[in-house]
């Protein structure tokens, strides 16, 4: 069947909104005075829209599929979409056809809750959809309906594996509707991407599309042509018949786990670079000299460090000591401001970035670990020599310091989509930032079935060893009952410590960390089996679906063990949301310690006060204090993202005459 959509006649993309610092400040004040505008009224499966779609769907049952019937409905939808907001009366017939196609080719009919989420996506909102409510099918049906309305749709998944899985799983649905679908991952060759992006629906991790966008903006054609001329040339093909642009524009996007992508990863600049030249004399010899000099500096005397900010500040005495060590030095070592900055970077590498927590050593070299997802980011580097300092600390050959070709953050990239929407299970806590940065509202979607999970009282141990022993003892008791156990950890090192405690008791278990990402699907698939123990970093909290066996359900369902509070409570909620899904039974156990990273980053005073409350026999008050520290870290991260947004706006104003930042 031929595609229902004609060729797109332009390069769709929304221009930057041009929000000023005063605009952002006013929005923040208004949201603090009356936060109700951040949230839309909650919807549930009993919403009239779902009932009307269900009634329309009933009229299609038993009828053969006629492309002409769908074409007529699609044309009405596309005319309405061009005029602006789509009315229910126009959307419902098309959505019912998509749901009917899903039932025919996939054997899956969306539930009422999923139907109202699709309406929310059409409204350009972030839908807070509970864990296990079927985000993948919702995104596929929503993407198909958006594509039928005349948009070219990108579906942002958590990782490359999910993009490939969803692209293949839901491919028959799009084909049935006359739509083309494709997916992109790290292994997709650059020459073939132009054709892939011509599909009506593209599944991909966010980073792949962002880097392709940067390549379009920094290519030779983009440097010479701006505006309409570049866009027309990109559609016709560049010189010599080669396409000038990889992407076909930024028309519509559905973001899965929207708070993780739009908020947690928003402060990380994505830098497109090339190894064409070493900048400013920052060569390997200079890096080695600065690292050796920094090893002689002492904390408190020569420098002060902030664990929470992961930043080092040199004291006056430290700067004088460096100057004395640099006597006779040449190049950047002899330049005081540069020398001090490099020393601070070297000290961060030496004393604040830890192996198996912040980065891993792989066969290909050093790879950064994303704290919010627990996954490796092999395509990213720390900037300003920090990455190379860490490599030297680990006795690796430092990688090439590359020339920056383009730079952009999610904060500036996603607002350029003409239509942006998404889903996540933890949106309300991030509602203010989603509104201030992206202009998005959050709509809570009531679950199809009530939450059945139970919360056990919090246990707080004096040290980490006692915590892992308690976790292992609990896992042994739960396994003996036949219940599956999911133990959530914050870092790879913590996972290894937990694994050692389980091994000491002779407990067989699976380990899901950044080291075992290739086995992720198989490990998750068996995590819901009777008596299965799984130890996982934050990877288990995003984009995974643990299906319980009947025996496991009878044994009390999935038992989630939270072993440490993260810097943001949303990550904890994602992990705890693995159990009790769709009305299944489940229990959350929280076993913490006074030696956890959360306390170490907040300084000795906080740890001392919490230790006193625990000794006084007040574990509930101690837990409340730990939650307050967690809130402090969350607010600090929010301020950092707000500061980054302000800096980006300032840079954009400074470079307004010469074009965009990227």
SVG drawing of the C-alpha trace seen along z (x, -y; Angstrom):
<svg xmlns="http://www.w3.org/2000/svg" viewBox="-21 -41 85 63">
<polyline fill="none" stroke="black" stroke-width="0.4" points="0.0,0.0 1.3,-3.4 2.0,-5.9 -0.9,-8.2 1.4,-11.2 2.7,-13.4 6.3,-14.6 7.0,-17.3 7.5,-20.6 9.6,-22.3 12.2,-21.7 10.0,-21.7 11.6,-23.3 10.5,-25.8 12.8,-28.7 14.3,-29.3 11.7,-30.9 14.1,-33.7 13.2,-33.6 15.1,-36.2 16.4,-36.0 13.5,-38.2 11.0,-35.9 12.4,-32.9 12.4,-34.7 8.8,-35.8 7.7,-32.3 9.5,-30.9 7.8,-33.5 4.4,-32.8 4.8,-29.0 5.8,-29.5 2.8,-31.7 0.3,-29.4 1.7,-26.1 -1.7,-24.9 -1.0,-26.0 1.8,-23.5 -0.7,-20.6 -3.6,-19.6 -6.7,-17.9 -6.1,-14.2 -7.6,-11.8 -8.6,-8.2 -9.9,-5.3 -13.5,-6.5 -12.9,-9.8 -15.6,-10.4 -12.9,-10.5 -12.0,-6.9 -15.6,-5.9 -16.2,-7.6 -13.1,-5.9 -14.2,-2.5 -17.7,-3.1 -16.2,-3.9 -13.9,-0.9 -16.9,1.3 -18.4,0.2 -15.2,1.4 -15.2,4.9 -15.9,7.6 -15.5,5.2 -12.7,5.7 -10.1,3.0 -10.5,0.5 -7.6,-1.9 -10.0,-4.3 -12.0,-4.5 -8.9,-5.4 -7.7,-7.8 -10.9,-9.9 -10.6,-10.1 -6.9,-11.0 -7.5,-13.8 -10.1,-15.4 -7.6,-15.0 -4.8,-16.6 -6.9,-19.6 -7.8,-20.1 -4.2,-19.7 -3.1,-22.5 -5.7,-24.8 -4.4,-24.2 -5.9,-22.2 -7.5,-18.9 -11.1,-18.4 -12.1,-15.1 -14.7,-14.5 -11.9,-14.5 -9.3,-12.6 -11.5,-9.8 -12.3,-8.1 -8.6,-7.9 -7.5,-6.8 -10.1,-4.1 -8.8,-2.9 -5.2,-2.7 -6.5,-0.8 -8.3,1.6 -5.1,2.1 -3.2,2.8 -5.7,5.5 -5.4,7.1 -1.7,7.2 -0.3,7.1 -3.1,8.8 -3.1,5.8 -5.9,3.4 -5.0,0.3 -6.8,0.0 -8.9,-3.1 -6.0,-4.6 -3.7,-4.3 -6.3,-6.0 -6.5,-9.1 -2.7,-9.2 -2.7,-9.5 -5.1,-12.4 -2.7,-14.0 0.2,-13.5 -1.9,-15.2 -2.3,-18.2 1.4,-18.5 1.6,-17.5 3.8,-15.2 1.6,-12.4 2.5,-10.9 1.6,-7.3 2.2,-4.6 4.8,-1.9 3.6,1.2 0.7,-0.7 2.0,0.0 4.1,-3.0 5.6,-1.2 2.2,-0.4 0.9,-3.8 3.9,-5.5 3.5,-3.3 -0.2,-4.0 0.3,-7.7 3.2,-8.0 1.1,-6.3 -1.8,-8.7 0.5,-11.7 2.1,-10.6 -1.4,-10.2 -2.1,-13.8 0.7,-14.9 3.7,-15.0 7.0,-13.2 7.5,-11.7 10.6,-10.8 10.0,-8.5 12.8,-8.9 13.5,-5.7 15.7,-5.1 18.5,-3.3 19.4,-1.8 18.2,1.6 14.7,0.4 14.7,-1.7 15.5,1.4 13.1,3.6 10.1,1.2 10.9,0.4 10.8,4.2 7.9,5.0 5.5,2.3 6.7,2.3 3.7,4.3 1.3,1.8 2.8,-1.1 3.0,1.0 -0.7,1.9 -1.5,-1.8 0.5,-2.7 3.3,-4.4 7.0,-3.8 9.0,-3.1 12.7,-2.8 15.1,-3.0 18.6,-4.3 21.3,-3.2 25.0,-3.7 25.8,-1.1 23.8,-2.8 26.4,-4.1 26.3,-7.9 25.8,-7.5 22.5,-5.6 20.9,-7.9 19.5,-10.4 17.2,-7.7 16.2,-6.4 15.0,-9.8 12.7,-10.0 10.5,-7.5 7.2,-8.7 8.2,-7.4 11.8,-7.0 12.6,-5.2 15.9,-6.3 17.8,-7.2 17.8,-11.0 21.6,-11.3 21.6,-9.9 19.1,-12.4 20.7,-15.3 24.2,-14.5 22.7,-14.2 21.1,-17.6 24.5,-19.0 26.1,-17.5 23.4,-19.3 24.0,-22.6 27.8,-22.4 28.2,-20.9 29.8,-22.9 26.4,-23.7 25.0,-25.0 28.1,-27.3 27.4,-28.9 23.6,-28.9 21.1,-29.8 17.3,-29.9 15.2,-28.9 18.0,-28.5 19.7,-25.8 16.4,-24.0 15.4,-23.9 18.9,-22.6 18.6,-20.0 15.5,-18.6 16.8,-18.6 20.2,-17.2 23.6,-18.8 26.4,-19.1 27.1,-16.1 23.7,-14.5 24.7,-14.0 22.1,-15.0 23.0,-18.3 21.0,-17.5 20.7,-14.2 17.5,-15.0 14.2,-15.9 13.5,-18.6 12.2,-18.6 8.5,-18.2 7.1,-16.0 8.7,-14.0 7.4,-11.6 9.8,-11.4 9.7,-8.2 10.9,-8.7 10.6,-12.4 11.8,-13.6 15.0,-11.6 15.8,-13.0 14.4,-16.5 15.5,-17.2 18.2,-14.8 20.2,-14.9 19.4,-18.5 22.6,-20.0 25.0,-17.8 26.2,-19.6 26.5,-17.4 29.6,-18.3 30.3,-17.3 34.1,-17.2 36.8,-16.1 40.4,-15.2 41.7,-17.8 43.9,-19.7 45.0,-20.1 43.8,-23.3 46.0,-25.9 49.0,-23.7 47.1,-21.4 49.1,-18.3 49.9,-15.1 53.2,-16.4 51.3,-19.4 48.7,-17.1 51.2,-14.8 53.1,-17.7 50.0,-19.2 48.8,-15.8 52.2,-15.2 52.2,-18.7 48.6,-18.3 49.5,-15.1 51.7,-17.1 48.9,-19.4 47.1,-18.7 43.5,-19.2 42.5,-22.1 46.0,-23.6 46.2,-23.9 42.7,-23.3 39.1,-22.9 36.7,-20.4 32.9,-20.3 31.7,-16.7 28.2,-17.8 29.3,-20.1 32.3,-17.9 34.4,-21.0 37.8,-22.0 38.9,-25.5 42.6,-26.3 43.6,-28.3 46.0,-31.2 48.7,-28.9 47.9,-26.3 48.3,-28.8 51.6,-29.9 52.8,-26.3 51.8,-25.7 53.7,-28.8 56.8,-27.6 56.5,-24.1 56.1,-25.7 59.3,-27.8 61.1,-27.1 58.0,-25.6 57.0,-26.4 53.7,-26.6 50.5,-26.6 52.2,-25.5 53.7,-29.0 50.4,-30.8 49.0,-31.2 45.2,-31.3 45.4,-28.3 47.7,-26.4 45.3,-26.9 42.4,-25.8 44.2,-22.7 45.3,-21.9 41.7,-22.1 40.6,-19.7 43.4,-17.3 42.4,-17.3 38.8,-16.5 40.1,-13.6 42.4,-12.4 40.1,-12.7 36.5,-13.1 35.8,-10.9 35.7,-7.2 36.1,-4.1 32.9,-2.0 30.8,-4.9 31.5,-7.7 33.3,-5.8 34.3,-2.3 37.3,-0.9 36.3,1.1 38.1,2.7 37.8,-0.5 39.0,-2.7 37.3,-4.9 33.6,-5.3 31.4,-7.7 28.5,-6.2 25.3,-8.1 24.1,-8.5 20.4,-8.7 20.3,-5.6 23.3,-3.5 24.3,-3.1 27.6,-3.7 28.1,-6.8 31.1,-5.8 30.5,-8.6 30.9,-11.4 33.9,-13.0 34.5,-15.3 35.7,-18.7 38.7,-20.9 41.2,-18.1 39.3,-16.4 38.7,-13.3 42.4,-13.0 43.4,-13.5 41.2,-10.6 42.8,-8.5 46.3,-9.3 45.2,-8.5 44.2,-5.1 47.5,-4.7 45.8,-4.8 47.1,-6.6 45.2,-9.9 42.7,-10.2 42.9,-13.0 41.8,-16.4 39.4,-17.3 38.3,-20.4 34.7,-21.4 32.6,-21.6 29.2,-22.0 27.6,-22.2 24.0,-22.0 22.1,-20.9 18.7,-19.2 17.4,-22.5 17.9,-24.2 17.4,-21.2 14.0,-19.9 12.1,-23.3 13.0,-23.4 10.5,-20.6 7.2,-21.9 5.3,-19.4 6.8,-17.9 5.1,-15.5 6.1,-12.6 5.4,-10.1 7.0,-9.1 6.0,-7.7 7.5,-10.5 6.6,-13.8 4.9,-15.8 8.1,-16.3 9.7,-17.9 6.6,-19.9 8.1,-23.3 11.2,-22.8 9.3,-21.2 7.1,-24.4 10.0,-26.9 12.4,-25.3 10.0,-23.7 6.6,-25.3 5.2,-21.8 2.3,-21.0 2.0,-17.7 -1.2,-15.6 -1.6,-12.8 -3.1,-9.6 -4.9,-7.5 -3.8,-3.8 -6.0,-1.1 -5.8,0.9 -5.0,-0.4 -1.5,-0.2 -1.1,2.9 2.5,2.5 3.3,2.5 6.0,0.4 8.0,2.0 9.4,-0.3 12.8,-1.9 15.9,-0.2 19.0,-2.3 22.3,-0.6 25.5,-2.1 27.8,-1.2 27.9,0.2 29.1,3.7 26.2,4.1 23.8,2.9 25.0,5.4 24.8,8.2 21.2,7.2 20.3,7.1 21.8,10.5 19.9,12.0 16.6,10.4 17.2,11.8 17.8,15.3 14.5,15.2 12.5,13.9 14.1,16.4 13.1,19.2 9.5,18.2 9.8,18.2 9.5,14.5 11.6,12.8 13.9,10.1 15.2,6.9 18.0,5.2 18.6,1.6 22.1,0.1 23.5,-3.3 26.9,-2.4 28.7,0.5 30.9,0.7 27.8,1.0 26.5,3.8 29.8,5.7 29.7,5.3 26.1,6.5 27.0,9.5 29.9,10.4 27.5,10.5 25.1,12.7 27.8,15.0 29.0,15.4 25.6,16.9 25.6,19.1 22.8,17.2 22.7,17.4 21.8,14.1 22.0,12.1 24.0,8.9 22.6,6.1 25.0,3.2 26.7,1.1 29.1,4.0 26.3,6.4 24.3,4.1 24.3,6.7 22.5,9.2 20.0,6.7 17.0,8.1 17.6,11.6 18.2,10.6 15.1,8.5 13.0,11.3 13.8,13.7 13.8,11.2 10.2,12.0 10.7,15.8 10.1,17.6 13.0,17.1 15.1,15.1 17.5,12.5 18.6,9.7 21.1,6.9 20.8,3.9 21.9,0.3 19.6,-2.5 19.2,-0.6 16.4,1.4 14.4,-1.8 14.0,-3.1 12.5,-1.4 12.3,2.1 9.2,4.3 9.5,7.2 6.8,9.8 5.9,12.0 5.4,15.8 2.3,17.3 4.4,18.9 6.1,15.5 2.8,13.8 1.5,16.3 4.7,15.8 3.9,12.1 5.1,10.6 8.3,8.7 10.3,7.6 12.2,4.4 15.1,3.6 16.2,-0.1 19.7,-0.2 20.6,-3.9 18.8,-7.2 19.8,-8.8 20.4,-12.5 16.9,-12.8 13.9,-11.1 12.4,-10.5 15.1,-7.8 14.0,-6.1 10.4,-6.2 11.2,-4.7 13.0,-1.7 10.2,-1.2 7.7,-1.3 9.0,1.9 6.7,3.8 2.9,3.5 2.4,2.9 -1.1,3.3 -2.5,4.5 0.2,7.2 1.3,7.7 4.7,6.4 6.7,5.0 9.3,2.2 12.1,2.8 14.4,-0.2 17.7,0.7 20.0,-2.3 23.2,-3.1 25.0,-6.1 28.0,-5.3 26.0,-5.9 27.3,-8.4 24.4,-10.8 25.8,-11.6 29.4,-11.7 28.7,-14.3 26.9,-16.6 29.8,-16.8 30.7,-15.5 28.3,-17.7 25.2,-16.2 26.5,-12.7 27.3,-13.4 23.8,-14.7 22.1,-11.7 24.4,-9.4 23.2,-11.0 19.5,-10.5 20.1,-6.9 21.9,-6.2 19.0,-7.9 16.7,-5.2 14.9,-7.5 15.3,-5.8 12.2,-7.6 13.8,-11.0 17.1,-9.8 15.3,-8.8 13.6,-12.2 17.0,-13.9 18.3,-11.8 15.3,-12.8 16.1,-16.4 19.6,-16.0 18.3,-14.3 16.0,-17.4 19.0,-19.7 20.8,-17.8 17.8,-17.9 17.4,-21.7 21.2,-22.2 20.8,-20.3 17.8,-22.4 19.8,-25.6 22.6,-24.2 20.3,-23.6 18.7,-27.0 22.2,-28.6 23.1,-26.6 19.9,-27.8 20.8,-31.4 24.3,-30.9 22.9,-29.4 20.6,-32.4 23.6,-34.8 25.7,-33.0 22.9,-33.1 22.5,-36.8 26.3,-37.3 26.4,-35.3 23.1,-36.5 24.9,-38.4 27.0,-35.4 24.3,-32.8 23.3,-30.0 25.5,-28.7 25.9,-25.3"/>
</svg>
